[in-house]
Amino acid sequence: MVVGLVVGRRIVGVPVLANADLETLVALLAPAVQNVLTSGENA
């Protein structure tokens, strides 16, 4: 997920990702990362 963000932002230059500020990217990505990290919590 994070690798895809970096590739899209820095290598490919997807305009939405390349033009977004860091705070916006964190706000978009943080819930997904948190879900991945805590998905096994209730298993």
PyMOL commands that place a pseudoatom at each C-alpha (Angstrom):
pseudoatom trace, name=CA, resn=MET, resi=1, chain=A, elem=C, hetatm=0, pos=[0.000, 0.000, 0.000]
pseudoatom trace, name=CA, resn=VAL, resi=2, chain=A, elem=C, hetatm=0, pos=[2.696, 2.475, 0.985]
pseudoatom trace, name=CA, resn=VAL, resi=3, chain=A, elem=C, hetatm=0, pos=[4.903, 1.348, -1.902]
pseudoatom trace, name=CA, resn=GLY, resi=4, chain=A, elem=C, hetatm=0, pos=[2.023, 2.010, -4.292]
pseudoatom trace, name=CA, resn=LEU, resi=5, chain=A, elem=C, hetatm=0, pos=[1.638, 5.503, -2.883]
pseudoatom trace, name=CA, resn=VAL, resi=6, chain=A, elem=C, hetatm=0, pos=[5.338, 6.240, -3.317]
pseudoatom trace, name=CA, resn=VAL, resi=7, chain=A, elem=C, hetatm=0, pos=[5.389, 4.853, -6.862]
pseudoatom trace, name=CA, resn=GLY, resi=8, chain=A, elem=C, hetatm=0, pos=[2.280, 6.793, -7.798]
pseudoatom trace, name=CA, resn=ARG, resi=9, chain=A, elem=C, hetatm=0, pos=[3.529, 10.011, -6.265]
pseudoatom trace, name=CA, resn=ARG, resi=10, chain=A, elem=C, hetatm=0, pos=[7.254, 10.031, -7.054]
pseudoatom trace, name=CA, resn=ILE, resi=11, chain=A, elem=C, hetatm=0, pos=[7.843, 7.739, -10.037]
pseudoatom trace, name=CA, resn=VAL, resi=12, chain=A, elem=C, hetatm=0, pos=[4.668, 7.812, -12.128]
pseudoatom trace, name=CA, resn=GLY, resi=13, chain=A, elem=C, hetatm=0, pos=[3.625, 11.287, -11.032]
pseudoatom trace, name=CA, resn=VAL, resi=14, chain=A, elem=C, hetatm=0, pos=[-0.106, 10.726, -10.667]
pseudoatom trace, name=CA, resn=PRO, resi=15, chain=A, elem=C, hetatm=0, pos=[-1.346, 14.334, -10.435]
pseudoatom trace, name=CA, resn=VAL, resi=16, chain=A, elem=C, hetatm=0, pos=[-3.685, 13.782, -7.478]
pseudoatom trace, name=CA, resn=LEU, resi=17, chain=A, elem=C, hetatm=0, pos=[-0.891, 12.172, -5.460]
pseudoatom trace, name=CA, resn=ALA, resi=18, chain=A, elem=C, hetatm=0, pos=[1.958, 14.357, -6.708]
pseudoatom trace, name=CA, resn=ASN, resi=19, chain=A, elem=C, hetatm=0, pos=[0.110, 17.594, -5.932]
pseudoatom trace, name=CA, resn=ALA, resi=20, chain=A, elem=C, hetatm=0, pos=[-1.252, 16.551, -2.528]
pseudoatom trace, name=CA, resn=ASP, resi=21, chain=A, elem=C, hetatm=0, pos=[0.456, 17.815, 0.602]
pseudoatom trace, name=CA, resn=LEU, resi=22, chain=A, elem=C, hetatm=0, pos=[1.749, 15.420, 3.241]
pseudoatom trace, name=CA, resn=GLU, resi=23, chain=A, elem=C, hetatm=0, pos=[-1.115, 16.047, 5.673]
pseudoatom trace, name=CA, resn=THR, resi=24, chain=A, elem=C, hetatm=0, pos=[-3.686, 15.141, 3.020]
pseudoatom trace, name=CA, resn=LEU, resi=25, chain=A, elem=C, hetatm=0, pos=[-1.868, 11.935, 2.129]
pseudoatom trace, name=CA, resn=VAL, resi=26, chain=A, elem=C, hetatm=0, pos=[-1.613, 10.938, 5.778]
pseudoatom trace, name=CA, resn=ALA, resi=27, chain=A, elem=C, hetatm=0, pos=[-5.321, 11.614, 6.278]
pseudoatom trace, name=CA, resn=LEU, resi=28, chain=A, elem=C, hetatm=0, pos=[-6.150, 9.406, 3.297]
pseudoatom trace, name=CA, resn=LEU, resi=29, chain=A, elem=C, hetatm=0, pos=[-3.742, 6.574, 4.073]
pseudoatom trace, name=CA, resn=ALA, resi=30, chain=A, elem=C, hetatm=0, pos=[-3.823, 6.426, 7.882]
pseudoatom trace, name=CA, resn=PRO, resi=31, chain=A, elem=C, hetatm=0, pos=[-7.196, 4.649, 8.262]
pseudoatom trace, name=CA, resn=ALA, resi=32, chain=A, elem=C, hetatm=0, pos=[-6.168, 1.922, 5.810]
pseudoatom trace, name=CA, resn=VAL, resi=33, chain=A, elem=C, hetatm=0, pos=[-2.809, 1.378, 7.510]
pseudoatom trace, name=CA, resn=GLN, resi=34, chain=A, elem=C, hetatm=0, pos=[-4.475, 1.295, 10.921]
pseudoatom trace, name=CA, resn=ASN, resi=35, chain=A, elem=C, hetatm=0, pos=[-6.959, -1.285, 9.645]
pseudoatom trace, name=CA, resn=VAL, resi=36, chain=A, elem=C, hetatm=0, pos=[-4.152, -3.504, 8.336]
pseudoatom trace, name=CA, resn=LEU, resi=37, chain=A, elem=C, hetatm=0, pos=[-2.210, -3.240, 11.589]
pseudoatom trace, name=CA, resn=THR, resi=38, chain=A, elem=C, hetatm=0, pos=[-5.200, -3.988, 13.814]
pseudoatom trace, name=CA, resn=SER, resi=39, chain=A, elem=C, hetatm=0, pos=[-7.116, -6.470, 11.616]
pseudoatom trace, name=CA, resn=GLY, resi=40, chain=A, elem=C, hetatm=0, pos=[-5.872, -9.476, 13.606]
pseudoatom trace, name=CA, resn=GLU, resi=41, chain=A, elem=C, hetatm=0, pos=[-6.709, -7.883, 16.938]
pseudoatom trace, name=CA, resn=ASN, resi=42, chain=A, elem=C, hetatm=0, pos=[-10.046, -9.656, 17.430]
pseudoatom trace, name=CA, resn=ALA, resi=43, chain=A, elem=C, hetatm=0, pos=[-9.110, -12.961, 15.808]
for i in range(1, 43): cmd.bond("trace and resi %d" % i, "trace and resi %d" % (i + 1))
show_as sticks, trace
zoom trace
